[in-house]
Amino acid sequence: MTLVAIALAVLAAVALAYGALYQHEAVAGQNNSHNGLSWAHFKELLSNRKWLIGLIVTGLGTVGNIVALALAPVMVVQPVGAFSLIVSVLLGVRHRGLKVNRRLVQAVVWCTVGVTIFVALSATTARTEVHLGSDALPLVWITTVVVAAGLSIMLFFRSAPQLVLIMAAGLLFACVATNTHLVSVQLLRAGLDQVTWLNVIGLIAATALGSWFVQNAYAAGPPEMVIAGLTVVDPIGAVILGSVVLGEASAAPVWLIVVIAATGLVACLGVVVLSRYHPDVKDREHQRRVARRTDQLTDTEES
């Protein structure tokens, strides 16, 4: 079952990369979308064919990932999504004319190697346990806190940086993955009457808010950055929740936990490098500097 779950997670990762490509092109093509998406933008997207295709592809990938989470521990399934970063960069080169530089390659390698080792080590120690009743509530409270923090960012920071949007989306989807695994195991091993519906409500709320952050992240920068953030922040957050809250790593020795944490840190560093040296990010920064200088010259002339 673990091998089947990993295979499904790989297919889901490919679907995520394709979905990101289509949705980013649709969102980035809107006027003033780089300043943040409004409800008017969302209504416009609902009639955009390319965005809808991306939504369907992403939805199919999500279904595959949900099945994978029902078959194997969160610690094993969620980090496999890092494969989508490689696919996303290849799609960027082919469809968007993305220029590959040394820093970009290094960042992708760090993310991929870090998360691959993360998955391999997690698969050797992760164990699935059934959490019923009050045992499932700690995850509800954590999800509530993350959703509340996400709502605060959405309400008070209209033009948040792409990295902030990605971090928020990653943490929210980590809660989604962990709650999905918990509820799926409850359903399959204990029956429908044992499902804790507060966890279901939490994962629905986190999914909706996380999707909002993802669309805004597409508007704020390149899709490879979004994929990198989601395939690192999401799995690492899910693994922490799975190991600490669900007890999936309770049988692991301390040294193994330290090594897993170190590989996760390497993957995170890859995302930071990508956020600084991605060609599209650098081009946008150059455009902002040029626009700032133009505005300063205009103000000087007027004065």
Secondary structure, 3 states (H helix, E strand, C coil): CHHHHHHHHHHHHHHHHHHHHHHHHHHHCCCCHHHCCCHHHHHHHCCCHHHHHHHHHHHHHHHHHHHHHHHCCHHHHHHHHHHHHHHHHHHHHHHCCCCCCHHHHHHHHHHHHHHHHHHHHHHHHCCCCCCCHHHHHHHHHHHHHHHHHHHHHHHHCCCCCHHHHHHHHHHHHHHHHHHHHHHHHHHHHHCHHHCCHHHHHHHHHHHHHHHHHHHHHHHHCCHHHHHHHHHHHHHHHHHHHHHHHCCCCCCCCHHHHHHHHHHHHHHHHHHHHHHHHCHHHHHHHHHHHHHHHHHHHHHHHHC
